């Protein structure tokens, strides 16, 4: 069975030690759609998306991906389906380069076992940075970048994981300037053009108003 929805969350509930964090929540996302999930702290926004990204297991409900029911037992299972989540606390390695962070765990092998083809690594990273108009050197150490630049690197890493189909952003502008936020929105619009769905978690109504 297939339909025109990329993902359907139906009747999702989640409890922690007898406390209900989510109760009978549903969400439908089509390819190339941008969805905003808005609410106060503690409303369950991140909890719902952590279920979709495989970080949490649901207490009840159904997850359908392109019409097929799936079980997202962990983040790897979600990645295999093309779901990637960018958290408020960035998951990166500051001592490594931009390119190494983008392809962390997927570094291109060299001619000898255990070696990395750094020429290919930086060529691939430079191509992606150029595609998304991110003015950062692939050889730059991540620790030398601004928070916004590190955020952009995380987005590019997210869209290269298993041919990403859904990218979830958790409060991505919490530490960005107005100019940096505008650049982030440019990247989100580019993701939309490429048919990648974006779920944008925020508590700022001015960011998600038409």
C-alpha positions as a Markdown table, in Angstrom:
| # | Residue | x | y | z |
|---|---|---|---|---|
| 1 | Unk | 0.0 | 0.0 | 0.0 |
| 2 | Unk | 1.3 | 3.5 | -0.9 |
| 3 | Unk | -0.2 | 7.0 | -0.6 |
| 4 | Unk | 0.9 | 10.6 | -1.1 |
| 5 | Unk | 2.0 | 11.1 | 2.4 |
| 6 | Unk | 5.6 | 10.5 | 3.3 |
| 7 | Unk | 4.9 | 9.8 | 6.9 |
| 8 | Unk | 1.7 | 9.4 | 9.0 |
| 9 | Unk | 1.8 | 9.3 | 12.8 |
| 10 | Unk | -1.5 | 8.0 | 14.1 |
| 11 | Unk | -2.7 | 8.0 | 17.7 |
| 12 | Unk | 0.8 | 8.4 | 19.1 |
| 13 | Unk | 1.0 | 8.3 | 22.9 |
| 14 | Unk | 4.1 | 8.2 | 25.1 |
| 15 | Unk | 4.4 | 7.9 | 28.9 |
| 16 | Unk | 7.4 | 8.3 | 31.2 |
| 17 | Unk | 7.0 | 6.5 | 34.5 |
| 18 | Unk | 3.2 | 6.9 | 34.4 |
| 19 | Unk | 3.3 | 10.5 | 33.3 |
| 20 | Unk | 1.8 | 11.1 | 29.9 |
| 21 | Unk | 4.0 | 13.2 | 27.6 |
| 22 | Unk | 1.9 | 12.6 | 24.5 |
| 23 | Unk | -1.7 | 11.4 | 24.2 |
| 24 | Unk | -3.3 | 10.3 | 20.9 |
| 25 | Unk | -1.3 | 12.7 | 18.6 |
| 26 | Unk | -1.5 | 12.4 | 14.8 |
| 27 | Unk | 0.6 | 14.1 | 12.1 |
| 28 | Unk | 0.8 | 13.7 | 8.3 |
| 29 | Unk | 3.7 | 15.0 | 6.2 |
| 30 | Unk | 3.9 | 15.0 | 2.4 |
| 31 | Unk | 7.1 | 15.1 | 0.3 |
| 32 | Unk | 8.6 | 18.6 | 0.2 |
| 33 | Unk | 6.3 | 20.0 | 2.9 |
| 34 | Unk | 7.5 | 22.2 | 5.7 |
| 35 | Unk | 5.6 | 21.6 | 9.0 |
| 36 | Unk | 5.9 | 23.7 | 12.1 |
| 37 | Unk | 5.3 | 22.2 | 15.5 |
| 38 | Unk | 4.7 | 25.0 | 18.0 |
| 39 | Unk | 4.1 | 25.0 | 21.7 |
| 40 | Unk | 5.4 | 25.9 | 25.1 |
| 41 | Unk | 8.3 | 24.1 | 26.7 |
| 42 | Unk | 7.1 | 20.7 | 27.9 |
| 43 | Unk | 4.2 | 20.5 | 25.4 |
| 44 | Unk | 5.7 | 17.3 | 23.9 |
| 45 | Unk | 7.0 | 18.8 | 20.6 |
| 46 | Unk | 10.5 | 17.2 | 20.9 |
| 47 | Unk | 9.0 | 13.9 | 22.3 |
| 48 | Unk | 6.9 | 13.4 | 19.2 |
| 49 | Unk | 9.8 | 14.0 | 16.9 |
| 50 | Unk | 12.1 | 11.8 | 18.9 |
| 51 | Unk | 9.6 | 9.0 | 18.3 |
| 52 | Unk | 9.8 | 9.7 | 14.6 |
| 53 | Unk | 13.6 | 9.8 | 14.6 |
| 54 | Unk | 13.9 | 6.6 | 16.6 |
| 55 | Unk | 15.3 | 8.1 | 19.8 |
| 56 | Unk | 12.2 | 7.2 | 21.7 |
| 57 | Unk | 9.8 | 4.2 | 21.3 |
| 58 | Unk | 6.1 | 5.0 | 21.4 |
| 59 | Unk | 3.8 | 3.7 | 24.1 |
| 60 | Unk | 1.0 | 3.2 | 21.5 |
| 61 | Unk | 0.0 | 4.3 | 18.1 |
| 62 | Unk | 1.1 | 3.7 | 14.5 |
| 63 | Unk | 3.8 | 5.0 | 12.3 |
| 64 | Unk | 3.3 | 4.7 | 8.5 |
| 65 | Unk | 6.1 | 5.5 | 6.2 |
| 66 | Unk | 5.0 | 5.9 | 2.6 |
| 67 | Unk | 1.9 | 3.8 | 3.4 |
| 68 | Unk | 3.8 | 1.0 | 5.1 |
| 69 | Unk | 3.7 | 0.5 | 8.9 |
| 70 | Unk | 7.1 | 0.6 | 10.4 |
| 71 | Unk | 8.7 | 0.2 | 13.8 |
| 72 | Unk | 11.4 | 2.8 | 14.6 |
| 73 | Unk | 13.3 | 1.0 | 17.4 |
| 74 | Unk | 16.4 | 3.2 | 17.2 |
| 75 | Unk | 18.0 | 6.1 | 15.3 |
| 76 | Unk | 19.6 | 3.7 | 12.8 |
| 77 | Unk | 16.2 | 2.3 | 11.8 |
| 78 | Unk | 15.0 | 5.9 | 11.2 |
| 79 | Unk | 18.1 | 6.7 | 9.2 |
| 80 | Unk | 17.5 | 3.7 | 7.0 |
| 81 | Unk | 14.1 | 5.3 | 6.1 |
| 82 | Unk | 15.7 | 8.7 | 5.5 |
| 83 | Unk | 14.7 | 10.4 | 8.7 |
| 84 | Unk | 17.3 | 12.6 | 10.4 |
| 85 | Unk | 16.9 | 14.9 | 13.4 |
| 86 | Unk | 19.0 | 18.0 | 14.3 |
| 87 | Unk | 19.0 | 18.6 | 18.1 |
| 88 | Unk | 19.4 | 21.9 | 20.0 |
| 89 | Unk | 22.6 | 20.5 | 21.4 |
| 90 | Unk | 24.6 | 19.9 | 18.3 |
| 91 | Unk | 26.0 | 16.4 | 17.9 |
| 92 | Unk | 29.3 | 17.1 | 16.4 |
| 93 | Unk | 33.1 | 16.7 | 17.0 |
| 94 | Unk | 34.7 | 20.1 | 17.4 |
| 95 | Unk | 38.2 | 18.9 | 16.9 |
| 96 | Unk | 37.5 | 17.5 | 13.5 |
| 97 | Unk | 37.1 | 19.4 | 10.2 |
| 98 | Unk | 33.8 | 20.4 | 8.6 |
| 99 | Unk | 34.2 | 17.6 | 6.0 |
| 100 | Unk | 34.9 | 15.0 | 8.7 |
| 101 | Unk | 31.8 | 16.0 | 10.6 |
| 102 | Unk | 29.6 | 16.0 | 7.5 |
| 103 | Unk | 30.6 | 12.4 | 6.7 |
| 104 | Unk | 31.2 | 11.2 | 10.2 |
| 105 | Unk | 30.9 | 7.4 | 10.2 |
| 106 | Unk | 30.9 | 7.4 | 6.4 |
| 107 | Unk | 34.4 | 8.5 | 5.5 |
| 108 | Unk | 35.5 | 7.5 | 2.0 |
| 109 | Unk | 38.1 | 4.7 | 2.1 |
| 110 | Unk | 41.6 | 5.2 | 0.7 |
| 111 | Unk | 43.6 | 2.7 | -1.4 |
| 112 | Unk | 44.7 | 0.8 | 1.7 |
| 113 | Unk | 42.4 | -0.6 | 4.4 |
| 114 | Unk | 41.9 | 1.7 | 7.4 |
| 115 | Unk | 42.9 | 4.8 | 5.5 |
| 116 | Unk | 40.7 | 7.8 | 4.4 |
| 117 | Unk | 40.7 | 9.3 | 1.0 |
| 118 | Unk | 40.9 | 12.9 | 2.2 |
| 119 | Unk | 41.0 | 14.3 | -1.4 |
| 120 | Unk | 37.6 | 12.7 | -2.1 |
| 121 | Unk | 36.3 | 13.6 | 1.3 |
| 122 | Unk | 36.9 | 17.3 | 0.9 |
| 123 | Unk | 35.7 | 17.3 | -2.8 |
| 124 | Unk | 32.4 | 15.8 | -1.7 |
| 125 | Unk | 32.0 | 18.2 | 1.2 |
| 126 | Unk | 32.9 | 21.2 | -0.9 |
| 127 | Unk | 30.3 | 20.2 | -3.5 |
| 128 | Unk | 27.6 | 20.0 | -0.8 |
| 129 | Unk | 28.6 | 23.3 | 0.8 |
| 130 | Unk | 28.4 | 24.9 | -2.6 |
| 131 | Unk | 25.0 | 23.3 | -3.4 |
| 132 | Unk | 23.5 | 24.9 | -0.3 |
| 133 | Unk | 25.4 | 28.2 | -0.7 |
| 134 | Unk | 27.1 | 27.7 | 2.7 |
| 135 | Unk | 30.3 | 29.8 | 2.7 |
| 136 | Unk | 32.5 | 27.6 | 4.9 |
| 137 | Unk | 35.8 | 25.8 | 4.0 |
| 138 | Unk | 35.5 | 22.0 | 4.2 |
| 139 | Unk | 39.0 | 21.9 | 5.8 |
| 140 | Unk | 38.1 | 24.3 | 8.6 |
| 141 | Unk | 38.1 | 22.9 | 12.1 |
| 142 | Unk | 34.6 | 22.9 | 13.5 |
| 143 | Unk | 35.6 | 24.5 | 16.8 |
| 144 | Unk | 36.5 | 27.7 | 14.9 |
| 145 | Unk | 33.1 | 28.2 | 13.4 |
| 146 | Unk | 30.2 | 30.2 | 14.8 |
| 147 | Unk | 27.2 | 28.4 | 16.3 |
| 148 | Unk | 25.2 | 29.2 | 13.1 |
| 149 | Unk | 27.9 | 27.8 | 10.9 |
| 150 | Unk | 28.0 | 24.6 | 12.9 |
| 151 | Unk | 24.2 | 24.4 | 12.6 |
| 152 | Unk | 24.5 | 24.6 | 8.8 |
| 153 | Unk | 27.1 | 21.8 | 8.9 |
| 154 | Unk | 24.6 | 19.7 | 10.9 |
| 155 | Unk | 21.9 | 20.3 | 8.3 |
| 156 | Unk | 24.1 | 19.3 | 5.4 |
| 157 | Unk | 25.2 | 16.2 | 7.4 |
| 158 | Unk | 21.5 | 15.4 | 8.0 |
| 159 | Unk | 20.5 | 15.5 | 4.4 |
| 160 | Unk | 23.3 | 13.2 | 3.3 |
| 161 | Unk | 22.4 | 10.5 | 5.7 |
| 162 | Unk | 20.8 | 7.6 | 3.8 |
| 163 | Unk | 19.3 | 10.0 | 1.1 |
| 164 | Unk | 17.3 | 11.9 | 3.7 |
| 165 | Unk | 13.6 | 12.3 | 3.1 |
| 166 | Unk | 12.6 | 14.0 | 6.3 |
| 167 | Unk | 14.8 | 16.5 | 8.3 |
| 168 | Unk | 13.6 | 17.4 | 11.8 |
| 169 | Unk | 15.0 | 20.7 | 13.3 |
| 170 | Unk | 14.6 | 21.2 | 17.1 |
| 171 | Unk | 14.5 | 24.9 | 17.9 |
| 172 | Unk | 17.2 | 25.6 | 15.3 |
| 173 | Unk | 17.2 | 29.4 | 15.8 |
| 174 | Unk | 17.6 | 29.5 | 19.5 |
| 175 | Unk | 21.1 | 31.0 | 19.4 |
| 176 | Unk | 21.1 | 32.6 | 15.9 |
| 177 | Unk | 21.1 | 36.2 | 14.8 |
| 178 | Unk | 18.4 | 37.6 | 12.5 |
| 179 | Unk | 20.8 | 37.3 | 9.5 |
| 180 | Unk | 21.8 | 33.8 | 10.4 |
| 181 | Unk | 18.1 | 32.9 | 10.8 |
| 182 | Unk | 17.4 | 34.2 | 7.3 |
| 183 | Unk | 20.2 | 32.0 | 5.9 |
| 184 | Unk | 18.7 | 29.0 | 7.7 |
| 185 | Unk | 15.3 | 29.7 | 6.1 |
| 186 | Unk | 17.1 | 29.9 | 2.7 |
| 187 | Unk | 18.5 | 26.4 | 3.3 |
| 188 | Unk | 15.0 | 25.1 | 4.4 |
| 189 | Unk | 13.5 | 26.5 | 1.2 |
| 190 | Unk | 16.2 | 24.7 | -0.8 |
| 191 | Unk | 15.4 | 21.4 | 1.0 |
| 192 | Unk | 11.7 | 21.9 | 0.0 |
| 193 | Unk | 12.7 | 22.4 | -3.6 |
| 194 | Unk | 14.6 | 19.1 | -3.5 |
| 195 | Unk | 11.5 | 17.3 | -2.2 |
| 196 | Unk | 12.8 | 16.9 | 1.3 |
| 197 | Unk | 10.2 | 17.3 | 4.0 |
| 198 | Unk | 11.1 | 19.5 | 7.0 |
| 199 | Unk | 9.5 | 19.4 | 10.4 |
| 200 | Unk | 10.4 | 22.6 | 12.3 |
| 201 | Unk | 10.0 | 22.7 | 16.1 |
| 202 | Unk | 9.7 | 26.1 | 17.7 |
| 203 | Unk | 8.0 | 28.1 | 20.4 |
| 204 | Unk | 8.4 | 31.4 | 18.4 |
| 205 | Unk | 5.2 | 32.2 | 16.5 |
| 206 | Unk | 6.8 | 35.0 | 14.5 |
| 207 | Unk | 9.1 | 32.4 | 12.9 |
| 208 | Unk | 6.3 | 30.2 | 11.6 |
| 209 | Unk | 3.6 | 32.7 | 10.8 |
| 210 | Unk | 2.8 | 33.0 | 7.0 |
